[in-house]
């Protein structure tokens, strides 16, 4: 069986491949979208001045954007107005109270911004106090998961790396009430155990937590699920199947192959639509930015393929699907936030 330390190491290894890119001559899509659209930014704002250098996740809340960064900053989270003004910042990395060892996930559900720290095993609400961000723990003892989210009704959805199931729902007392075992089809050379390790990545929630989607770094598909009633897998939209090599590190673990594309990145959601960046560039030589975005309905139906005028690594969509914030790097090493208007 895999130990806790091995699970932490494997999670860190998988996180290293979470980048984006693009190449010329990209092949046609296997997923049929209702329409295609070109998007041009209405304006841009340099945000490196605030200490935002490596944006990892972003979510939209009304007229503000919450950004989590991966390194190079004294603080892990920032809140900006959607015109680029700094409103709040806070949360340090560390073992102390109110600190995080790392932000495994960030979601906006039921009017609350939630972060999960897999290494500490704590799911928290982020509060803004006089322009300073602070953590208020909601649940603990949930270590080494790929994600953990509290729904508005108090149930907690967890996504497991190894075990007898990949998804679970616990009631407000912490008792597991429902589970689901689902994985994308594995490559022929992979075992079920290895494929479970490969199935880690990003999730996003829509419709107040009743729907969620998930993407993984080795996978050319997006999977869509329901939490409304029993846990259920609703649909899969696949551009290409799971693609990875297998190496032996006391356990057989997944690693990038020469043919592994970048795939889907920066998965996010509005109130009722899922969005993600996408690229078919080889992941082994890709940059961390993309210029294509795709959208899907809450049930997993392909809606629109967008071409962006800038390469970006992080996106956030307003709850009403009218505005988008995208973040990318500059040639001089800075960080730029772009604003887009989405057509309805």
C-alpha positions in Angstrom: 0.0 0.0 0.0 1.1 3.6 -0.6 2.2 5.5 2.5 1.4 9.0 3.4 4.9 10.3 2.6 4.8 8.5 -0.8 1.4 10.1 -1.5 2.7 13.6 -0.8 5.7 13.0 -3.1 3.5 11.7 -5.8 1.2 14.6 -5.6 4.1 17.0 -5.8 5.5 15.2 -8.9 2.1 15.3 -10.6 1.8 19.0 -9.9 5.1 19.7 -11.9 3.4 18.9 -15.2 0.6 21.4 -14.7 1.6 23.8 -17.5 0.1 25.2 -20.7 1.3 25.8 -24.3 0.4 26.0 -28.0 1.8 24.8 -31.3 1.2 25.7 -34.9 -0.8 23.4 -37.2 -3.0 22.0 -34.4 -5.2 19.1 -35.6 -8.9 19.5 -35.8 -11.0 18.9 -32.7 -12.8 15.6 -32.0 -15.2 17.5 -29.7 -17.9 19.3 -31.7 -18.6 22.8 -30.4 -21.7 24.9 -31.2 -19.6 27.9 -32.3 -16.2 29.4 -32.4 -15.2 32.9 -31.5 -12.2 35.2 -31.4 -11.7 37.3 -28.2 -9.7 40.5 -27.9 -8.9 42.0 -24.5 -10.7 45.3 -23.8 -7.8 46.5 -21.6 -4.9 45.2 -19.4 -3.4 46.0 -16.1 0.1 45.1 -14.8 -0.4 43.3 -11.5 3.2 42.2 -10.7 3.4 45.4 -8.7 1.3 43.8 -6.0 3.6 40.7 -5.7 1.5 38.5 -8.0 4.2 36.6 -10.0 3.0 33.0 -10.5 -0.8 32.9 -10.5 -2.0 29.4 -10.0 -5.8 29.7 -9.6 -8.3 32.5 -10.0 -12.0 32.8 -9.3 -14.5 35.6 -10.0 -16.9 36.9 -7.3 -19.2 39.7 -8.3 -16.8 42.5 -9.3 -13.7 41.1 -7.6 -11.2 38.4 -8.6 -9.5 36.1 -6.0 -6.0 34.9 -7.1 -3.9 32.2 -5.5 -0.1 32.2 -6.4 2.3 29.4 -6.3 5.6 31.0 -5.3 7.8 34.2 -5.1 5.4 36.0 -2.8 5.0 36.7 0.9 1.3 36.0 0.6 -0.6 33.1 -1.1 -3.8 35.0 -2.0 -4.8 38.3 -3.4 -8.2 40.0 -4.1 -8.4 42.5 -7.0 -11.2 44.5 -8.4 -12.0 43.5 -11.9 -10.3 46.7 -13.1 -7.1 45.6 -11.5 -6.9 47.5 -8.2 -5.6 45.6 -5.1 -8.3 45.2 -2.5 -6.9 42.6 -0.1 -4.0 40.1 0.4 -2.9 37.6 3.0 -2.3 34.0 4.1 1.3 33.0 4.5 2.9 29.6 3.9 3.9 27.8 7.0 2.9 25.3 9.7 1.4 27.9 12.1 -2.2 28.7 12.8 -3.8 30.5 9.9 -1.0 29.5 7.5 -1.0 26.9 4.8 1.5 24.3 3.7 0.1 24.7 0.3 -3.2 25.5 -1.5 -4.5 22.3 -3.1 -7.7 23.8 -4.4 -9.7 27.0 -4.3 -13.4 27.3 -5.1 -16.2 29.9 -4.8 -19.4 28.2 -3.7 -22.5 29.5 -1.9 -21.0 33.0 -1.6 -17.9 31.7 0.2 -14.3 31.3 -1.0 -13.0 27.9 0.1 -9.4 26.6 0.1 -8.2 23.1 0.8 -4.7 22.3 2.2 -4.0 18.7 1.5 -0.9 18.4 3.6 -2.5 19.9 6.7 -5.8 18.2 5.9 -7.8 21.3 6.5 -10.7 22.9 4.5 -11.1 26.6 5.3 -13.2 29.6 4.4 -11.2 32.7 3.4 -12.4 35.9 5.1 -11.5 39.5 4.3 -10.8 41.6 7.4 -9.8 45.2 6.7 -8.1 44.4 3.4 -6.4 41.4 5.0 -7.2 37.8 4.1 -7.5 35.2 6.9 -8.5 31.5 7.1 -11.5 30.2 9.1 -11.3 26.4 9.3 -14.4 24.4 8.4 -13.3 20.8 8.4 -10.0 19.0 9.3 -8.6 15.5 9.4 -9.0 15.2 5.6 -5.3 14.7 4.6 -3.7 13.7 1.3 -6.8 14.1 -1.0 -6.8 15.6 -4.5 -9.6 18.0 -3.4 -12.2 18.7 -0.7 -15.1 21.1 -1.0 -18.0 22.0 1.3 -21.3 22.5 -0.4 -23.8 25.1 0.7 -25.8 22.5 2.6 -22.8 21.5 4.7 -21.9 18.2 2.9 -18.3 17.7 2.0 -17.3 16.3 -1.4 -13.8 14.7 -1.4 -11.7 13.4 -4.3 -9.4 10.6 -3.5 -6.0 9.7 -4.9 -6.0 6.0 -4.0 -8.6 3.7 -2.4 -11.7 1.8 -3.1 -13.4 4.9 -4.7 -12.5 8.1 -6.3 -15.2 10.4 -5.0 -17.1 10.6 -1.7 -19.7 12.7 0.0 -19.8 13.1 3.8 -22.7 14.6 5.8 -22.3 17.5 8.3 -21.1 15.0 11.0 -18.3 13.7 8.8 -20.0 10.4 8.0 -19.6 9.2 4.4 -23.0 8.9 2.8 -22.2 8.2 -0.8 -19.2 7.1 -3.0 -18.4 6.8 -6.7 -15.7 4.9 -8.4 -14.9 6.4 -11.8 -11.7 6.7 -13.8 -11.1 7.5 -17.5 -10.0 4.5 -19.5 -6.4 3.7 -18.8 -3.5 3.0 -21.3 -2.8 -0.7 -21.9 0.5 -0.5 -20.0 -1.0 0.9 -16.9 -2.5 -0.8 -13.8 -5.6 0.4 -12.1 -3.4 1.7 -9.3 -1.3 3.7 -11.6 -4.3 5.1 -13.4 -5.7 6.2 -10.1 -2.5 8.1 -9.4 -2.7 9.7 -12.9 -6.3 10.9 -12.2 -5.4 14.0 -10.2 -5.8 17.6 -11.3 -8.4 20.4 -11.2 -12.1 20.5 -10.4 -14.6 23.3 -10.7 -18.2 23.6 -9.3 -21.2 25.2 -10.9 -24.9 25.6 -10.1 -24.2 26.2 -6.4 -22.2 23.0 -6.1 -24.8 20.7 -7.8 -22.5 20.1 -10.8 -18.7 19.8 -11.0 -16.1 19.1 -13.7 -12.6 17.6 -13.5 -9.5 17.7 -15.7 -6.2 15.9 -15.3 -2.7 16.6 -16.7 -2.4 13.3 -18.6 -6.0 13.4 -19.9 -7.4 14.9 -23.0 -10.9 14.8 -21.7 -13.2 16.7 -19.2 -15.5 14.7 -17.0 -18.8 16.1 -15.6 -20.5 15.0 -12.4 -23.6 15.7 -10.3 -23.9 16.0 -6.5 -27.7 16.6 -6.7 -29.0 13.5 -4.9 -26.5 10.7 -5.4 -23.0 11.2 -6.9 -23.2 10.5 -10.6 -20.9 10.8 -13.6 -22.9 12.7 -16.3 -20.7 13.0 -19.3 -17.2 12.9 -20.7 -15.9 15.1 -23.6 -12.7 13.5 -24.9 -10.2 15.1 -27.3 -7.8 12.2 -26.8 -7.5 9.4 -24.2 -5.2 9.2 -21.1 -1.6 9.4 -22.3 1.3 8.7 -20.0 4.3 6.5 -19.5 4.8 4.3 -16.4 8.0 4.3 -14.2 8.8 2.4 -11.1 9.3 4.4 -7.8 8.7 1.5 -5.4 5.2 1.8 -6.9 4.3 2.1 -10.6 3.6 5.8 -11.1 2.6 7.8 -14.2 4.9 10.3 -15.9 4.8 12.3 -19.1 5.4 10.5 -22.3 6.9 12.0 -25.5 3.4 12.1 -27.0 1.5 13.6 -23.9 -0.2 16.8 -25.0 -0.8 19.7 -22.6 -4.6 19.2 -22.8 -7.0 21.1 -20.5 -5.7 23.6 -17.9 -7.0 26.3 -15.6 -10.5 24.7 -15.3 -13.0 27.2 -13.8 -16.7 27.9 -13.8 -19.2 30.7 -13.9 -22.6 30.2 -12.3 -23.7 27.6 -14.8 -20.9 27.1 -17.4 -17.5 25.4 -17.2 -14.4 26.9 -19.0 -10.9 25.7 -19.5 -7.7 26.6 -21.4 -6.6 24.0 -23.9 -3.6 23.1 -26.0 -2.4 20.1 -28.1 1.3 21.1 -27.6 3.6 18.4 -26.2 3.6 18.9 -22.5 7.3 18.0 -22.1 8.3 21.2 -23.9 5.4 23.5 -23.4 5.3 26.9 -21.8 2.8 27.6 -19.0 0.4 29.6 -21.3 -2.3 28.9 -23.8 -4.3 31.0 -26.3 -7.4 28.7 -26.7 -10.3 28.4 -24.3 -13.3 26.1 -24.4 -16.7 26.2 -22.7 -19.2 23.5 -21.7 -22.6 23.5 -20.2 -23.3 22.3 -16.6 -24.3 18.9 -18.1 -21.1 18.6 -20.2 -22.4 19.8 -23.6 -19.7 21.5 -25.7 -20.6 25.2 -26.2 -17.9 27.4 -27.7 -14.2 27.3 -28.7 -12.5 30.7 -28.2 -9.2 32.0 -29.6 -7.6 34.6 -27.4 -5.4 37.4 -28.5 -2.9 36.8 -25.6 -1.3 33.6 -24.2 -2.5 33.2 -20.7 -2.1 30.7 -17.9 -5.0 31.5 -15.6 -8.7 32.4 -16.3 -11.7 33.4 -14.2 -15.3 34.0 -15.5 -18.0 36.2 -13.9 -21.0 34.3 -12.5 -23.2 35.7 -15.3 -20.9 34.7 -18.1 -20.4 38.3 -19.3 -16.8 39.0 -18.2 -13.5 37.1 -18.2 -10.2 37.9 -16.4 -7.1 36.2 -17.9 -3.6 36.4 -16.5 -0.4 35.9 -18.4 3.3 36.8 -18.3 5.1 39.5 -20.1 8.4 39.3 -22.0 10.1 41.3 -19.2 9.0 38.8 -16.5 6.0 40.8 -15.3 2.4 39.7 -14.8 -0.5 41.1 -16.8 -4.2 40.9 -16.1 -6.4 41.1 -19.3 -10.1 41.9 -19.3 -12.5 40.4 -21.9 -16.2 40.7 -22.6 -18.0 37.5 -23.5 -20.8 37.4 -26.0 -24.1 35.8 -24.8 
